[in-house]
Amino acid sequence: MVDQKQDKQDLMGKLADLSEGAIQRLSDAPGADRVLQALKGLGDRVDELQRRTRGFEELEKRLSAVEKRVDGLAKSKSSASRRAPKSGSTSEKA
């Protein structure tokens, strides 16, 4: 059991070393600063998109509430019009 844990730690250490080396080589590459700036800008845009999406969720909730109210008003209006006597039909018979 100790050997497996040690093997995992060795593997993680090797991966960390490789990652550090790769990052160092990338930062030394020409144009790397532009790539890093683009990635940072992408992160900022994703944050903005998430903020706007939260705003859409609130609008969607409000729209659902309005739709329910309109449906309720439409139902009450149609049932009220069924109950109302038609004008002229009773006076013509008399």
N, C-alpha and C positions, 0 to 999 in steps of 0.2 A: 504494500500500500504506500509506503514511503517512497519507493522507487517511482511509482506513477506520479506522485505529487512532485517529486524532483524533476522528472522528465517534463512535466507541464511547465514548471518554472523555467527550466532550461530552454524550452521551446519559446516561451513568452519572452525571455531575455534575448534570444536570437532574433525574434521578430521585432522587438523594440530596437535593437541595434541596426537591423536592416532598414527599418523605417527612418531612423535618424539619419543614416547614411543617404538614403534616397532623398529625403527632404533637403539635406545639405547640398547634394548634387543639383537638385532642382533649383534651389535658390541661387546657385552659381551660374545657371544656364542663362544665355542671353534672352531677354524678353520675359524673364520670370516675374519681374516686378509688374509688368502689364497684366500678366495672368492673375497674379495675386490681387491686384486692384479690381479686376473684372469679377473675381470670385467674391470679394468683399461687397462689391456693388450688387451682385446677384443676391447675396444674403440680405442686404438692405431692401431689395425689391420684394423678396419673399416675405419679409416682416411686414411690409406695407400691404401686400396682398392678403395676408392673414388678418390684419387689422380691418381691411375693407370687408372681408368675408364675414367677420363678426357683425358688422353693420348690416349686411344682407340678411343674416339670420334674424335680427330684430325686426327688420322690415317684413320678412316672411311671416313672423308671428302676428304682427299687426294686421297684415293683409288677410290672414286666416280668420282673425276675429271679425274683421269688417265683412268678409264673405258670409260668415255665420249670421251676422246681424241682418244682412240683406236677404238671405234665405228666409230668416224668421219673419221679416217684414213682408216678403212676397207671399209666404204661406198665410199669414194673418189677413192680408188684403184679399187674397183669392177666396178664403173661407167667408169673409165678411160680405163679399159681393154675391155669393151664392145664397146667403140668408136674406138679403135685402129684396123686398117685393119689387116687381117690375112696374114702373109707372105707366099708367094708361091701360093696362090689362084689366084691372078691376073696375075702372070707371066706364069702360066700353060695354061691359056686361050689364050694367045697371040702367 
